[in-house]
């Protein structure tokens, strides 16, 4: 008689297969038991209602929070910023050329921005929306890891307290290297946790993919990789992974994915690394090796302290480190490897080189700050824990950061009489450049050339031609173009005017020396897209005829003379 409750066997099934299946089932059962125990603990402490034992209401709460966050941070900048901000414009300026790298950074954010523009044109809201989707992906990974090591409502709190940090609210409203790197950082940490806890090869593959693709966005992932290596070397449970093919497969995947960019980097004389070293501000003083690391640590306080303060209704003011069980050491060390260890490495780099590092370079390091704080610190007694207060404070932080956007865009021109990048008349300038080109030439504008990349980038993005760009002050930063190409295809020259040369006479003279066939320049005056009585933006603009057009003109002149 066949027992329906007994698993069927087949000839090819080995004892090893049975052992693996039982181990997977045991791991799944353990995870369910741990999560249920956390929910029961919250119910017993009065944090959640008894109905939460059968229904986890923190899940719809998370998705609602995420939807509100994405919607608001898409709508508010779209409505209040008439011109795209500097980082998004820079990504679009680079992305049009589809290079394997650019002088500042790897190319993934630029490709993301350009792909969005190819689908939606020069509309603003898709750029903001894609940036917020990247933020949402990072929040999801943080939340998932939080649910692995914390109770459900504490995991939700660990994500929401990030609203106290500028990097996780206002700074998400752009496509740049930080916003696109952040989800890969968070996903890599989550994959590493699952790889160590669930012991399945697919999570090592996921870790390799997250780090490998993330490196195409920013080199910060190397710091995370170093942190994870520290974990695999110094945590007893994590060291067992070296006996499996997982870490080696992940390393192969990372190298294979990142290799094309490394090839580009070598071919271009490590331009991104040289740029970073130039920005690192080496003063050359021996005190820099002491002062700069200390200054860097102090600059992290405005990032970390607001997150810690938002956990106060749950943790309290004392912030005592709780005693951990032996089964919690892996989770603790993973969180340290994802936050503290990368920071320590950067501080050591500053101490050794004396470099003054920028706070924005560590924007990803604190993704898991909320999870870390709620995991390692003792919580208040259950009767004193105020989850609702933490969520209310986080909501207030979100609203405050949202209100700061229109306040900043309105008050800066009114009080400081200064226009910011989002007030720049990019669309009007692009229209003027294309009108100048089509007055004498047929077809789309091929190239816009300027000594200021910001001006050229705006013309490129907002113009119907989506033209290429040439940086006249540093042609090496636009290797896809050159003076010879500009002379061959033709294009438009443009420069902003200032008080030192209000009529652009010096600029026009330099143009004639560099491009003998440049046409007579014209002055274009455009108002800033800002409230208040600001002086308008003024530009000098001239076209360079294409070789074909110039040859036709010379032919006509020869015919006339004959």
Secondary structure, 3 states (H helix, E strand, C coil): CCCCCCCCCCCCCCHHHHHHHHHHHHHHHHHHHHHHHHHHHHHHHCCCCHHHHCCCHHHHHHHHHHHHHHHHHHHHHHHHCCCCCHHHHHHHHHHCCCCCCCCCCCCHHHHHHHHHHHHHCCCCHHHHHHHHHHHHHHHHHHHHHHHHHCCHHHHHHHHHHHHHCHHHCHHHCCCCHHHHHHHHHHHHHHHHHHHHHHCCHHHHHHHHHHHHHHCCCCCCHHHHHHHHHHHHHHCHHHHHHHHCCHHHHHHHHHHHHHHHHHHHHHHCCCHHHHHHHHHCCECCCCCHHHHHHHHHHHHHHHHHHHHHHHCHHHHCCCCCECCCCHHHHHHHHHHHHHCHHHHHHHHHHHHHHCECCCHHHHCCCCCCHHHHHHHHECCCCHHHCCHHHHHHHHHHHHHHHHHHHHHHHHHHHHHCCCCCHHHCCHHHHHHHHHHHHHCCCCCCCCEEEECCHHHHHHHHHHCCCCCEEEECCCHHHCCCCCHHHHHHHCEEEEEECCHHHCCCHHHHHHHHHHCCCECCCEEEEECCCCCCCCCCEEEEEEEECCHHHHHHHHHHHHHHHC
